[in-house]
Amino acid sequence: MSNLSARLFVLMQHVLPKHLLTAIVFRIARIRTNSIKNFLLRRFADFYAVNIDEAKLPFPDGFGTFNDFFTRQLVAGARPVDGGADTIVSPVDGIVSAAGQLDADTILQAKGQRYSLPDLLMTDMADADRFRDGDFATIYLAPGDYHRVHSPLDLRLVTARYVPGSLYSVNESTVSFLPRLFTRNERLICRFDGASGPVILIFVGALHVGSITTPWTGRMRPRSKGTVQDLDLSSQGHDRQLRKGDLLGWFNMGSTVIVLLPPDRCRLSPDLVTGKKLRMGQAIGNMRRETA
């Protein structure tokens, strides 16, 4: 896409009824009429070259809706998780949008675009300072990718915060030309403790993402307005102690995850560069354990 086309695409999104369009896609993705559902599944799988042999259920009849396929489980062994004791693994299949070290409390969005850590986390400076000069990885899940999100380390889930917001696209064009995109969109911010200190993983909502689901929060439908909400993690009764590779949740349609790591605690892989294709469970760096 040319720069002009990309800018026009971003401008068009300012006036689109993004939440209405997302609600329509939400309904279409849950149609159970077999002829319609199977037509959508076959066209989608062909267009995005989805590897249907990895799916745990038979294609297309094993899936009751398009969304069931989009959030599909994979057969055992399809995504081996790197077993190194301190290895950080990619939580998702996707493409690296940006990765590296924060500049104090500023994060790289794309070339020429940066945004504020406190604005991303919707928190006070003292809390954000725990990640000042830390490391990050932003990973974009394309429509054809596997859309479940997994733990990048052995961690314990401490808190989850829902931030309402807009639903701009998170594709390369919008990321490159829309300032502070990830602080505009809705997001679910999950905070963890691990052997090497705090870790944050953020589910970023986007255009056509009908909802975000985790075992602790259930399905969360997007909303454009309202207050930031700290969620009750005990209501679903799920264990918050996670092993590397354990399921964290999934996007009902595609989006982006951001992983934040504390300063001086990790070394990201030197080949973790913009445009790199990742698979869930693949090593992306290493952590250093806290010492007494």
Steps between C-alpha positions, in 0.01 A plus 500: 500500500641841402544775758209693349271197510605426857426855611161493328424171675582657836289809424206279398516323836444828685146518359409132481252373763764259631302355789193446281705325232665285766159407642384393152809282454438354847155383383620367164780304669237316707265392220421129544332431166734238355490616140589859593750405770683247284511742205662764723747251645613364163540846342689628805732198521578520128556875495734501801662161427409368846661167588180314584694178570617659828145544629392263777150463354414390144456779246239638436231285666671481839442871554155627595574859394762706320616631838553144627743449214664837547572418867587138422716273710789323330599135504744396772859587407410757234667775706788359706596733785871567550591329826793716612460591868530875439399517135233753403272361231269670258148497646341489153540428134557834329731759349724731704373858468774637724732372774790621709561725797276779624646850487433585866117478503451527124428203272566470129182444299654526155763711328418860593222398743536459877262494794506532878521203738272662763242572228518139384457358850255768620683515830707735715868574438619298801340187360624564147853560633534126565539463122692819429791419261371144485449285192195439285370303205192594297364213290225531237269204442395490133153362420630157396711448812426276796325741739551354846733682740734311735726583793853606392654380832414320822287773660226575748213721385459782753255751351305568182377842392256575219540834321214599265593678182481520126540214252743619235660239280842385624641404160834634380353805324309623804786428740733703277279806456261530797669663802461326839289222348544256788396760758185581300367146460327290762728258684519239771812544713614187683767538770712211617775420748782265407841384618660797324251765610178648360376433147205655315317359200243718326220382272434792262153517348454601137252543217284185466630348825163393635630428848796391711469187714708368791424221750494760783291774339275305266406662170536879499310693231658829387362829619608845390428685822499442873749480780814295529404181681716284726356153456413235758725207412351262753150490355571218251699288745799434272856455627714809444832314522615442143769297334670628188273427206179477704192661348429864592207566269410578143383769259163447336642635172857629469706767668829567681673407825763707680741338747677727752806380694679671792833685451830311520319168528502364148685476173280489194621298203698720256289372210175620662455772240207666328341264249628178656244218495456323834326184615363453849757328722800621301783652708519880474745569784620406847431626854738544794366383834477737794759432769457547874 
